[in-house]
Amino acid sequence: MIAQNIARRYGKAFFEIAREDSCYEIYFNQLKIFTELLERQENLKSLLRNPVFGPDERRAVLEDVLSKLAFSPMVTSFLLFLADEKRIEWIEQILDSYRFLVDEAQGILRVSVRAAHELSPEMIRGLDETLKGWTASKVEMSFEEDPSLLGGVVIRIGDTIYDGTLKKQLMLLQNDLMSWQH
């Protein structure tokens, strides 16, 4: 919960900067590149979190890395600030928070769909139209195949999950039958 609050606060602050600069996507892409770099480079990630190294050493390494990436001065300053404040470890959550705010400002709703099998183009169109009708937003869907679902779909919109799977329906039926027996 604390990390989530921190991520929201920093994500919102950076969003306000990006709004002033009108650079939502540029900044997002650069932060995403850095986040992915940290995931791939475990040594860099460890160094930035390790208290054995002083703040000046960590900052020098980060400055060197960022200079090679040629990020905008604003993103570079933000990442250095996060490192100085010992918040760099929450960059992924900050990025998620920032993405949410950018999407909200641009009227975009990101939807994650998990299905037991690949959805037909007709099903995707129908789902897209339904979601647009619910939200009056531009919908961007990502899809994942998950055979463990047996049938149906799980739709995730932000923190809300709509579970329309066969597995879920069977579980509900089982619960109803068990409560009926007692």
N, C-alpha and C positions, 0 to 999 in steps of 0.2 A: 504494500500500500504506500509506504514511504517513497519507494522508487517511482511508483506511478505518479505521485504528486510532484516529485522532483521533475520527472520527465514532462509532465504537463506544463509546469512553470517555465522550464527552459524552452520547450517546444513553442509555447505561446509567445515568449519573448522573441525568439528567432523569427517566428511567423510575422510579428509586427515589423521587424526590420525588413523582411522580405517583401512585405506589402508596400512599405515606403519605397523600396528599390524596384518594385515590379519584377522580381526575379524568382518567383516561387519555384519553378521547375529547375532552373539552373542550380539554385542552392540545394534543392532536394537531391538532384542527381549527384552533386559533389559530396553531400553528406552520405549518400548511399554508397558511393565509391569508397569513401573512407571506412564506413561500417563494414563493408565487404572485405576490405583490406585487413581490418582487425580480425575478422573471422578466419581469414586465410593465414595470417602471420601471427601465430601464437606467441612468438618471441616478442614482437612489438606490443602485443596486448599485455603480456606479463610485465614487461618493462614499464609500461605506463601505469600499471597498478601496484608495482612493487615499491614498498616504502623504504627498501634498502637504498634505492636511488633517490637522490635529493631532487627537489622540484626543479632546480636549474638544469640538472642532467636530463630529466624527463622532458623538459621544455626544449632543450637543445636538440634532442633526438626527434621530437615531434616537429620542430621547425624545419629540420633537414628533410624529413619525410614529406611534409606539406609543400616545401619549395619544389621538390621533384614532381609533385602532382599538379602544380601550377593552378591551384584553386583560386577563386576570387578572393580578394583581400578580406571581404566580409566573412566568408566561410572559414578562412584561415584564422582570423581573429577569434571567431566563435569557438573553434576547436581548441585553440590555445587557451582561451578563457575557461572552457570546460576542464581542460587538463589542470590549469592553475587552481580551480575550485574543487578538484578531485571528483569531478562528475563525468569524466570521459567514459567510465565503465557503464554508464547508462545511455550511451549514444544511440543504441538501437531503439530503446523506448522513446527517447527524445525524437528520433527520426519518425517513429510511428505517430507520435503526438502531433508533430509538425505536419505530416502527410494528411492526418485527419482534418486539421484546421484548413489546410490548402484546399482539400476536397470540398469541405463545407463552403468555403468562400467561392469556389468555382461551380457549386451546385452539382458535385459528383458524388455518387453513392457507390462505394466499392462493396461488392458482394462476392463471397466465397461460396461455391457450390460443390458439395461432395456427392457423388452418385455411385451406385453400385456398378453401373455400366455407362459407357459413353452416351451422352444425350444426343438425340437427333436434332437437326437444325430447326425443325418445327417446335420441338420442346424448348429449345433455347430461346427462340423468338417469343413463344408464349410466356415463358418465365420473365423475359426482358420486358414485355408489354405489361405484365401483371405488376412487376416491381416499379416500373415507371408510373403506373396508375396509382400505386400506394403512396409514392414519395414525391412525384412531380420533379424528380431529379434525373440527371443523366446517369445511367447505370453502367458500371464497368464490372463485368463478371470474370472471375477466374474459376477454373474447373479442375477437379481432382477426382480420379477414379478410385473407388474404395470398395473392392469386392466384399469386404466384411459386412457391409450394410445390408446385404441380401437383395434389397430392392428399395426404390424411392430415393429421396434426396435429403440432404442436410444443408440448409441455407444459413450462412452467417452474415449478419449485417452489423458491423461494429461489435458490440458486446452481446447482441441478441442472436440466439440460435433458434431456428425453426426446424424441428426434426420431424420430417414426414417419411421416415424410413419404415420398411416392413419390420425391421428389428424392433423399433420403438413401438409400433402398433401391437406386435406380439407381446411385448413386455407389459403394455397397458392392459391388454386383454387378460394376461395371466394375473395381474394385480386385481382386476375386477372379479375374476373367477375365484381367487383366493378370499377376497373380502365377502363375496356372496356365500361362500361355504361356511363362514363363521357366523 
